[in-house]
Amino acid sequence: MLRQFLSFSPSRVIKCLSRLNDKEVSFTKSRQRILFLTAAGLLIVGGGWFLYSTGFFQAASSQESLRAYIDDFAPYSHLCFFLLQFLSVVLAPIPSNITAAAGGVLFGTWPSFFLTFAAVVAGSLLLFWLARVLGRDFAGRFVSRKLSEKYQQILQTKAPVFLTLAFLFPFFPDDLLCILAGLSSLSFRRFAVIVLLARPWGLLFASALGGAAFHISPWAMVLIGVAGLVLFLLGMKYGDQIEAAILKRLSRRKGNDAAC
């Protein structure tokens, strides 16, 4: 027994202590991760219950009713609007542009834009991080296998370019792509940069449109409405073709790069 004790050299003791320290650090990180995931889960569940109990899903049927819904929370309307935008990214399949336009009517262009942008960035980063930590089990609850197979390959090879285009064009499921991006090899920092650079433009336009609603003549509003309807119909009819063309183009570039 004494011989075994004496056989421990100082370097061996240091190595054992180092292993114990690594295990302790790993345990601490795991505990922090569990706590964060628990908090995120409670936030999502609580937010969903709040939206349901306050009649949000009924109010989301039109911009006017959504505006009235937000206005009912005065003097906490700004906080309510931020949480509404955040939860619409994480929970509800409602385009942020719609709520941004309603916020523009209620708060003005710039307050609506900054609140919406902050909420969309926070929601996008949370979805990416949850997918990165929880993996395919989490992603499978939100993204169908067909949609996952459609985008997964291009995200593994051309994620920065593809995500930038997807966030700029209205034909892609932005929030679901945030989840799929979390399953790719794209780093969190690079994803955050893409979100910050590519996501604000549509939100700014929607906020500006809502903010100018009371200052635009009725005829101009009619023209804008007609133009929006035309763009919507074109998107519904040709959106899949535009999306397929972008995917095909990026896949072709991948083949050319491999050939070189």
C-alpha positions as CSV (number, residue, x, y, z in Angstrom):
1,M,0.0,0.0,0.0
2,L,2.8,2.4,1.0
3,R,4.7,1.4,-2.2
4,Q,1.6,2.3,-4.3
5,F,1.3,5.6,-2.5
6,L,5.0,6.5,-3.1
7,S,4.7,5.5,-6.8
8,F,2.6,8.6,-7.4
9,S,5.0,11.1,-8.9
10,P,4.2,14.9,-8.6
11,S,3.4,15.1,-12.3
12,R,0.9,12.2,-12.0
13,V,-0.8,13.9,-9.0
14,I,-1.0,17.2,-11.0
15,K,-2.5,15.2,-13.9
16,C,-5.1,13.6,-11.7
17,L,-6.0,17.0,-10.2
18,S,-6.3,18.5,-13.7
19,R,-8.7,15.7,-14.7
20,L,-10.8,16.4,-11.6
21,N,-10.8,20.1,-12.5
22,D,-11.9,19.4,-16.1
23,K,-14.7,17.2,-14.8
24,E,-15.8,19.9,-12.4
25,V,-15.8,22.5,-15.2
26,S,-17.7,20.2,-17.5
27,F,-20.3,19.6,-14.8
28,T,-20.6,23.3,-14.2
29,K,-21.1,24.0,-17.9
30,S,-23.7,21.2,-18.1
31,R,-25.6,22.6,-15.2
32,Q,-25.6,26.1,-16.7
33,R,-26.8,24.7,-19.9
34,I,-29.6,22.8,-18.2
35,L,-30.6,25.9,-16.3
36,F,-30.6,28.0,-19.5
37,L,-32.6,25.5,-21.4
38,T,-35.1,25.2,-18.5
39,A,-35.5,29.0,-18.5
40,A,-35.9,29.1,-22.3
41,G,-38.5,26.4,-22.1
42,L,-40.4,28.2,-19.4
43,L,-40.3,31.4,-21.3
44,I,-41.6,29.8,-24.5
45,V,-44.4,27.9,-22.7
46,G,-45.3,30.9,-20.6
47,G,-45.3,33.1,-23.7
48,G,-47.5,30.8,-25.6
49,W,-50.0,30.7,-22.7
50,F,-49.9,34.5,-22.4
51,L,-50.6,34.9,-26.1
52,Y,-53.5,32.4,-26.0
53,S,-55.1,33.7,-22.8
54,T,-54.9,37.4,-23.9
55,G,-56.6,36.6,-27.3
56,F,-53.5,37.3,-29.5
57,F,-54.3,34.6,-32.0
58,Q,-57.7,36.0,-32.7
59,A,-56.3,39.6,-32.9
60,A,-53.7,38.5,-35.4
61,S,-56.4,38.0,-38.0
62,S,-56.0,41.6,-39.1
63,Q,-53.7,44.6,-38.7
64,E,-56.3,46.8,-37.1
65,S,-57.2,44.2,-34.5
66,L,-53.5,43.6,-33.8
67,R,-53.0,47.3,-33.3
68,A,-55.9,47.4,-30.8
69,Y,-54.5,44.4,-29.0
70,I,-51.1,46.1,-28.5
71,D,-52.7,49.4,-27.6
72,D,-54.7,47.7,-24.7
73,F,-51.4,47.2,-22.8
74,A,-50.6,50.9,-22.3
75,P,-48.5,52.2,-20.6
76,Y,-46.5,48.9,-21.2
77,S,-47.2,48.8,-24.9
78,H,-43.6,49.0,-26.0
79,L,-42.6,46.0,-23.8
80,C,-45.7,44.1,-24.9
81,F,-44.8,44.8,-28.6
82,F,-41.2,43.6,-28.1
83,L,-42.4,40.4,-26.4
84,L,-45.0,39.9,-29.1
85,Q,-42.4,40.1,-31.8
86,F,-40.0,37.8,-30.0
87,L,-42.6,35.2,-29.4
88,S,-43.8,35.5,-33.0
89,V,-40.3,34.3,-34.1
90,V,-40.1,31.5,-31.6
91,L,-43.7,30.3,-31.4
92,A,-46.2,31.7,-33.8
93,P,-45.9,31.4,-37.6
94,I,-46.8,35.1,-38.2
95,P,-44.5,37.1,-40.5
96,S,-42.7,39.8,-38.5
97,N,-43.4,42.3,-41.2
98,I,-47.1,42.3,-40.4
99,T,-46.6,43.1,-36.7
100,A,-43.9,45.6,-37.7
101,A,-46.4,47.5,-39.8
102,A,-48.9,47.5,-37.0
103,G,-46.1,48.8,-34.7
104,G,-45.3,51.5,-37.2
105,V,-49.0,52.7,-37.0
106,L,-48.9,52.6,-33.2
107,F,-45.5,53.9,-32.3
108,G,-44.0,55.4,-35.4
109,T,-41.4,54.1,-37.9
110,W,-38.2,54.1,-35.8
111,P,-39.5,52.8,-32.5
112,S,-41.3,50.0,-34.3
113,F,-38.3,49.1,-36.4
114,F,-35.8,49.0,-33.4
115,L,-38.2,47.0,-31.2
116,T,-39.0,44.6,-34.0
117,F,-35.3,44.2,-35.1
118,A,-34.2,43.6,-31.5
119,A,-36.9,41.0,-31.0
120,V,-36.3,39.2,-34.3
121,V,-32.5,39.1,-33.7
122,A,-33.0,37.7,-30.2
123,G,-35.5,35.2,-31.4
124,S,-33.3,34.1,-34.3
125,L,-30.3,33.6,-32.1
126,L,-32.3,31.7,-29.5
127,L,-33.6,29.3,-32.2
128,F,-30.1,28.8,-33.6
129,W,-28.7,28.1,-30.2
130,L,-31.4,25.7,-29.1
131,A,-31.0,23.7,-32.3
132,R,-27.2,23.6,-31.8
133,V,-27.5,22.4,-28.2
134,L,-30.5,20.1,-28.5
135,G,-29.9,18.8,-32.0
136,R,-32.3,17.1,-34.4
137,D,-34.8,16.1,-31.7
138,F,-35.6,19.7,-31.2
139,A,-35.5,20.7,-34.9
140,G,-37.8,17.8,-35.8
141,R,-40.5,19.3,-33.6
142,F,-40.7,22.4,-35.7
143,V,-39.3,21.5,-39.2
144,S,-40.7,18.7,-41.3
145,R,-38.4,16.1,-42.8
146,K,-39.2,17.3,-46.3
147,L,-38.2,20.9,-45.5
148,S,-35.1,19.7,-43.6
149,E,-33.9,17.6,-46.6
150,K,-34.6,20.5,-48.9
151,Y,-32.3,22.9,-47.2
152,Q,-29.8,20.9,-45.2
153,Q,-27.3,20.2,-47.9
154,I,-27.1,23.8,-49.1
155,L,-26.7,24.9,-45.5
156,Q,-23.8,22.6,-45.0
157,T,-21.9,24.0,-48.0
158,K,-23.2,27.5,-48.7
159,A,-24.8,28.6,-45.5
160,P,-23.6,32.3,-45.4
161,V,-24.6,33.1,-49.0
162,F,-27.8,31.1,-48.8
163,L,-29.0,32.6,-45.5
164,T,-28.2,36.1,-46.6
165,L,-30.4,35.6,-49.7
166,A,-33.1,33.8,-47.7
167,F,-33.4,36.6,-45.2
168,L,-33.5,39.3,-47.9
169,F,-36.2,37.6,-50.0
170,P,-39.8,37.0,-48.7
171,F,-40.1,33.5,-50.2
172,F,-38.2,31.6,-47.5
173,P,-39.2,30.3,-44.1
174,D,-36.8,32.6,-42.2
175,D,-37.5,31.3,-38.6
176,L,-37.3,27.7,-39.6
177,L,-34.0,28.3,-41.4
178,C,-32.6,29.6,-38.2
179,I,-33.3,26.2,-36.6
180,L,-31.7,24.3,-39.6
181,A,-28.7,26.6,-39.5
182,G,-28.1,25.5,-35.9
183,L,-27.7,22.0,-37.2
184,S,-25.0,23.0,-39.7
185,S,-21.3,23.7,-39.2
186,L,-21.9,27.5,-39.3
187,S,-20.5,29.2,-36.2
188,F,-22.8,31.1,-33.9
189,R,-20.8,34.3,-34.4
190,R,-21.0,34.2,-38.1
191,F,-24.8,33.4,-38.0
192,A,-25.3,36.5,-35.7
193,V,-23.5,38.7,-38.3
194,I,-25.7,37.4,-41.1
195,V,-28.8,38.1,-39.1
196,L,-27.7,41.6,-38.2
197,L,-26.9,42.5,-41.8
198,A,-29.7,40.7,-43.7
199,R,-32.8,40.8,-41.6
200,P,-33.4,44.5,-40.9
201,W,-34.4,45.7,-44.4
202,G,-37.8,44.1,-44.8
203,L,-38.6,45.1,-41.2
204,L,-37.6,48.7,-41.9
205,F,-39.8,48.9,-44.9
206,A,-42.8,47.5,-43.0
207,S,-42.3,49.8,-40.1
208,A,-41.9,52.8,-42.4
209,L,-45.1,51.8,-44.3
210,G,-47.0,51.6,-41.0
211,G,-45.6,54.8,-39.7
212,A,-46.6,56.7,-42.8
213,A,-50.2,55.3,-42.8
214,F,-51.7,58.5,-41.4
215,H,-49.6,60.8,-43.6
216,I,-50.3,59.2,-47.0
217,S,-53.2,60.1,-49.2
218,P,-56.0,57.5,-49.6
219,W,-55.1,57.0,-53.3
220,A,-51.4,56.4,-52.4
221,M,-52.5,53.8,-49.8
222,V,-54.6,52.1,-52.4
223,L,-51.7,52.0,-54.8
224,I,-49.4,50.7,-52.2
225,G,-52.0,48.1,-51.2
226,V,-52.4,47.0,-54.9
227,A,-48.7,46.8,-55.3
228,G,-48.4,44.7,-52.2
229,L,-51.1,42.4,-53.3
230,V,-49.5,42.0,-56.7
231,L,-46.1,41.2,-55.1
232,F,-47.9,38.8,-52.8
233,L,-49.6,37.0,-55.7
234,L,-46.4,36.9,-57.7
235,G,-44.6,35.5,-54.6
236,M,-47.3,32.8,-54.2
237,K,-47.1,31.9,-57.9
238,Y,-43.4,32.2,-58.6
239,G,-41.9,32.0,-55.1
240,D,-41.1,28.3,-55.4
241,Q,-39.5,28.8,-58.8
242,I,-37.3,31.7,-57.6
243,E,-36.3,29.7,-54.5
244,A,-35.5,26.7,-56.7
245,A,-33.4,28.9,-59.0
246,I,-31.4,30.2,-56.1
247,L,-30.8,26.7,-54.7
248,K,-29.8,25.5,-58.2
249,R,-27.5,28.4,-58.7
250,L,-25.7,27.8,-55.4
251,S,-25.5,24.1,-56.0
252,R,-23.9,24.8,-59.4
253,R,-21.3,27.0,-57.8
254,K,-20.6,24.2,-55.3
255,G,-19.9,21.8,-58.2
256,N,-17.7,24.4,-59.9
257,D,-15.7,24.9,-56.7
258,A,-15.2,21.2,-56.3
259,A,-14.0,20.8,-59.9
260,C,-11.4,23.5,-59.4
